[in-house]
């Protein structure tokens, strides 16, 4: 069974997620002059509402799937996403700062909601491609590999496209590229991907019932802590490169190196998970990430080369975070449980974690940091020190999963 038509959609989904979570803070503050605390508050609020919406979106898609109209729902969500994502980066200059913040908030919410709906359906489709565990791992790895290709494109294309114009023109060109990739990926999924394997009719469970289920509950805390640990450096990396390393020209290359390393490491994590089980592989990846990233807080002006090594090594460890939690959840869920809704709960927890990183910007402002302040201690502590502590917390709390997920401690044979 060929799974590449399924995996292609991972690229455009990552292309839209990366600018929203990484480029947006720098673009709207340094590029458009909007206040740092205001953008941080908007990011926090929109991510919070987006996270709370995910369980409902998951349950709605399960109903669309039962009625046989899930393909139409995916196509409509993709159209909304393409249009609103382009509008996000073009707030009218004639508006006041509060009005432009409102524009950004509305577009962010709609973009995240449409993206979340597509991503939930996409994850659950992958989990139902086959009963084969090896095929599930292969689909997950290829999906994340395509996603990393999309992230690399999102790291490099905006900077390349704005060379001939303003940042807003660069993001408009990027939005057009994204819309084309989204059309191709969605067409491949809907027309050529392996069909969704039938399962028992899922009961209509509320999100809190799913979250309390023994299949889901033990995964939530380590997943949340790990998500914050991954997202916090992503939110602050452009500020870190510009103001801690004094090397703003290296920002795009650093991001590309980080995600290319993650892509290169994905096949290895797939083999490791097949040999020792996805749980042990994921926990090992957490420790490797801490070991590789801990010394980033010690870097200073002009040490872009050392930072490149950090990006390379921590990127290799990232592959475990990308593909293994979804595999853990898919293996544990009983066939009669609503799969997309369960992914909605997991994705909501991840987005709540991402929302919390929006508070990093007001916190940095409170501690005295503003864009352009060189070598500020708070930036280094929030960018590198705090994520390492959170990773260790995720590793410690994931030890509970040994009993909750006994079948995930060993390799796969089918």
N, C-alpha and C positions, 0 to 999 in steps of 0.2 A: 504493500500500500504506500503510495507516494503522499507525503505530508507537506511538500513545499508549497502547493497552492494555499494550504491553510496558513503557513508561516509568513507569507508575504505581507499580510496586513499588519504584522508587528512593526514594520518599518515606519509607516505613516503615523501609527498610534504613538510611537516614541518620538517622532518628529514634532508632534504638537505638545507632548508632555514636557519635553526638555526645555523649550523656551518659556513655558508657563512657570515652571518651578525653578529654573536657573537664570535665564536671561531677563525675566520680567523685572526683578528688583533693580538691577543696574540700569536697564533700558528706561524705566519710568522715572528714576531719580536722577541719574547722571545725564541721561539722554534728553529727557523731556522736562527736567527741572521740577518734578513733583516732589512733595516733602517725603523724607525717609519714613517718618513715623506714620504718615497717612497711608503710604503704599503698604507698609507692614500691617497696618490695621485692616486694609482692604484684602490683602492676601489671607490673613487669618480668618476674617469673616466669611469670605467666599469659599475657602477650603473647608471651613466648618460646616456651612450649609451643604456643600457638595458631599461631604462625608455622610451627613445625616440622610441625604437623599439616596445613597447607594443601596441600602437594603431594600428600599421600596422599588427602585429600578430593577433590582435582581428578581424580586417576586413578580413584577409586571412582565419581565421577559419570560419567566417560566410559564406564565399564562399565555403569552403570545406563542410560545413554542408549542404548547398543548393545542392551541387553536390553529396552528399551521401558518401563522402570519408573521413569523419572526424575521423572515427575509425582508419583507416590506418595512418592518420596524427598523431594521438595521440600515436600510437604504435612506430612510427619512432622517435618522439620526446623523448619518454621514453628511447629508446635504446641509443640515443645520450647523454641524461642526465646521465645515469648509467655509461657510459664509461668515459666521460669528468670529472665527479665529482670525480671519483677515481684518475684520472691523476692530478687533481688540487693539491692534498696534497703531491705529489711526485716529486717536481722539481729536476732535476738531480743535485747532489752536485758538479759535475765537471764544471758546468756553473758558470760564473761570476755573481755577484749580479745584474747588469742590465739585464743580460739574464734570470736569475731566476725571476726577476720582470716581464719580458715580458711573460714568461711561465705562471705565476700566472694570469696575465691580460688576456691572451688568453683563459685559462681554465675558469676563472671567467665569461668572457663574454658569452662563449658558454653554460656554466652551467645555467647562469641566463636566457639566451634567451630560452633554452629548457624548463626550469622550468616555465618561464612566459607563454609560449605557452600552456603548459599543464594546468596550474592553471587558465588561462582565460577560456579555454574550460570547465574546471571543474566547475567554478563558474556559468557560463551561463547554463550549464546542470542542476545544482541544481535549478536555477531560473525557469526552464521550466519543472520541474518534475510534477508540478500540478498547477492548478489555485487556490488551497486552500491556504489561508494565513497561517493557522496553520501548514500545511504540509511544507510550505516554511520555517517557523521558526524552525520546527523540523529538517529538512534537514540541515539548517545552523548550528544549535546547535550541531547536531551529527557530522557534518563535522569538526567543530572547536574542538569538544571533541577528535575526532581521531587525529586531528592536534596537540593538546596538549600532547596526548600520544606519538606522534612522537617526539615532542620537549623534553619531559622528557627523552626519550631514547637517543636522541642526547646529552643531558646534562650529562648523566651518562656513556653511553657505551664507548666513546673514552678514558676517564680516566681509566675505568676498563680494556679495551683491551690493553692499553699501559703499564700496570703493569708488563707484561712479556717482554717488548721490548721498542723500542724508540717511541716518539710521532708519527713519520711517519708510523711505523708499526701499531700503534693503529688506525690511521686514515684509513689505508688500510683495516684493519678488519672491521671498521665501514662502509666503502664504500661497502664492500661485503654484510653486513647486510642490508644496504639501498637498494642495487640492488634487493635483494630477496623480501623485503617488497614492492618495487615499482612494481615488477612483479605480486605479489599477488593482490595489490590494483588495478592495471590496468586491470587485468583479471576479477576481480569482477565488475568493472565499465562497461567494454565492453560487458560482457556476462550475468550479472545478475541484473544490476541496472535498475530501471524503465526507460522506453524509454523517449527520449526528446519529449515533447509535441509539436505538430505542431503549428506554428504561421504564421501570415501574412508575405508575402515576404518583407524582410527589404530593404529599399532603400540603395544605395551605397553612404553613406555620408562620407566626409572627417573627420578626427579626430577633426579638429578645429570647424567643424559644430556641431558635437556631444557635444564638450566641451562648446559651446555657447548655447546649447539647455536649455530651462528653467527647464528641468527635471534633468540635470546634473550640470549645472553651480553653483547653490547655495551650493552644497555639497563639491566643490573642496577645498575651502580655509579651512574650519574647518577640513576636512579630512587630508589635507596636514600638518597643524599645529599639529594635534593630532598624525599623523604618525611620525613626527620628535620627538615629546615628548616621544613616546614609544620607538623609535629606538635608541635615543641617550644614554640612560642608558644601553641598550642592547649591544651597541658597546663598552662601557667603563666598564662594570660590572667586568670583570676579572681583569682589572687594579685596580679598586676600592677595590675589596676584597683583592688583594695581597698587595697593597701599602697604602691604607687608613686604612683598618682594620687590616692589617698584619696577615691575616688568609687565605693564598692561598689554604689550604686544604679544606676550606669550599665552594670553588667556585662552584663545581658541585652540591653539596647539596643545595646551595642557589638557583641556577637556577631551579633545580628540584622542590623545594618547591614553587617557584614563579609560575611555570606553572601548578603544581598540584593544587594549590589554584585556578588558573584560570579555570581549568577543573571542580573543585568542584562548582565554582560559575556560570558556564554556565546554568545549569537548572534554577537557580533562575532568571538570566537575561532573559531567555526565558519566564518565567511566568510573570515577570515584564513588558516586552515588550507587551505581550498579553493583559495585564490589562490596561496599560496606553499609549501604543504606543511605537514603537522603538525609535522615536526621543526623547521623554522625558526620556526614559530609558537611552539612550546613553549620554544625557547631564548630567543626574544624576551620571552616571558612571565616567564622567570626573571630577566632583567635588569631588567625593569619592576618586578618584585616587590622586588628589592634597592633600587632607587631610591626606591620608595615607603615602605619599611619601615625603612631604615637610621637615620632620625632618631628612631624611637620610643624608643631608649635614652636620649635626651636629655630626655625628658618627665619632669615631676615633679608634685608635689601641685597639684591644682586645674586641671590642663590637660586636662580631659576633652574639651573642644571640639577641641583639636589632635589628640587621640587618635582622635576620630571621623573626622577627615580621613584619618588613617593607615589606619583600618579601611576607609574607602570606597575609597581608591586601591589598597591591597594586596588588597582583596576583588576588585576588577576584574581584577587580575593572576592571582588564584587560578583563574579559569575555565580557563586553559591547563593547569594541573596536573591539573584534574579530568577533562577529557575527552580529552586528546591522547595520553598514554602508552598507554592501552588501544587506541587506534586504530593507533598505531605497531606494536604487537605483532601485532594482527590482520592488518595488511597484509603483514607480513613472513613470518608462518608459512606454510609449505607446506601444502596441503590435507590431506596424509596425516598431519601431526603431530597429536597429541592436544591439542585446543584448550583444554579445561577444565584439564587438567594443566599446560599452559603458563601459563595465568592463575594457577594455583595456585602456581607458582614465583614469578611476579611479585608476587602478593599476599603470599607468604611473606616475600619480601625487604622489602616495604613494612611488614609487621607486625614484622619484626625491627628495622626502623628505629623503629617506634613503641615497641617494647619498650625500646629504648635510651633513649627519653625518660623512662621510669620512673626511670632513674638520676638524672635532674635533681633529683628531690625529696631523696634522700639527699645529693646533692652540695650542694644549697642548705643543708641542715641542717649539713653538715660545714663550710661556709663561714660559718656563724653566723646564717643567716636562719631565722626561724620565722614562721609566720602571725601577722600583727599587727605585725611589725617594719617601720616606715615608712622608705621611701627607702633600702633596703639596696642597695649597689652590685652584689652578686651577682645579685639578682633582675633588674635592668635588663640586665646583661651576658648572662645566660642566656636572657632573654626575647627580646631584639632583636639584640644584637651577634653571638652565636654563630649564629643562623639565617641571617644575611646572609652570613657566611663560608661556611656549608655550601651555600647557594644558588650562590655563585660557584664552589665546587668542583663542583657538579652541572653548571653551565653549561660549565666547562672540560672535564670528562670526557665530556660529551655530544658534543663535537666528533668523537669516534671514530665516531659514528653516521653520519657523512656517507658513509662507504664501506660500512658495514654495511647501511644503509638507503637506497640510492640512489634508489629509487622514491618515497621519502617526502620528498624535497627539493622536489618540484614539486607544483603543484596537482592537483586531481582533475577528471576530465572525464566520468566515468561514474558 
